[in-house]
Amino acid sequence: MSNEMLKVEGEEGLFRDPSSKAIINKNKKAWINHKLRRKSEREKNEKIQSLENDVAELKELVKQLIDSKPKKRTTKSTEE
């Protein structure tokens, strides 16, 4: 059996290792782009999570302010 990589039909830069049956990507540019996309997506998700945490904290602070504010008392005037 030959250890020559077999080109994956219809896929640019992908090859199958006949001994392990693994798919190997020999397209370095595509691999680098994939890694950059994953990093960007991870950073975006972290930023969204941080913003969600900030909004939750702000909501809690506003609630505490509202709850701690003294209530205004209304009095009826006895003068008519």
C-alpha positions in Angstrom: 0.0 0.0 0.0 1.4 3.4 -1.0 1.7 6.3 1.6 1.0 8.8 -1.1 -1.7 11.3 -0.1 -4.9 11.2 -2.0 -6.6 14.4 -3.1 -10.0 14.9 -1.6 -12.4 15.4 -4.6 -14.0 18.8 -4.8 -11.9 20.3 -1.9 -8.9 22.5 -2.6 -5.8 21.7 -0.5 -7.3 18.7 1.3 -5.7 15.3 1.1 -6.4 11.9 2.7 -3.7 9.9 4.4 -4.4 6.3 3.2 -2.8 4.7 6.3 -4.6 6.7 9.0 -7.6 7.8 6.9 -7.0 11.4 8.3 -7.9 14.4 6.2 -4.8 16.7 5.9 -5.1 20.4 5.0 -2.0 21.5 3.0 -3.4 24.9 2.3 -1.6 27.0 4.9 -3.3 30.3 4.0 -6.8 28.7 4.5 -5.6 27.3 7.9 -4.3 30.7 9.0 -7.5 32.4 7.9 -9.6 29.8 9.8 -7.5 30.4 13.0 -8.0 34.2 12.6 -11.8 33.8 12.2 -12.0 31.6 15.3 -9.9 34.1 17.3 -12.1 37.0 16.1 -15.3 35.1 16.9 -14.0 34.2 20.4 -13.1 37.9 21.1 -16.5 39.0 19.8 -18.2 36.6 22.2 -16.1 37.7 25.1 -17.0 41.4 24.4 -20.7 40.5 24.2 -20.5 38.6 27.5 -18.7 41.6 29.1 -21.4 44.0 27.9 -24.1 41.8 29.1 -22.5 41.6 32.5 -22.1 45.4 32.6 -25.8 45.9 31.7 -26.9 43.5 34.4 -24.7 45.4 36.9 -26.2 48.7 35.9 -29.7 47.4 36.2 -28.9 46.2 39.7 -27.5 49.6 40.7 -30.5 51.4 39.3 -32.8 49.1 41.2 -30.8 49.7 44.4 -31.1 53.5 43.9 -34.8 53.3 43.3 -35.3 51.1 46.4 -33.2 53.3 48.6 -34.8 56.6 47.5 -37.2 58.0 50.2 -40.8 58.0 49.2 -42.6 61.4 48.8 -45.5 61.8 51.1 -48.5 63.5 49.8 -50.7 65.4 52.2 -54.2 66.6 51.6 -54.8 70.2 52.1 -57.4 71.0 54.7 -58.0 74.4 53.2 -60.8 74.5 50.6 
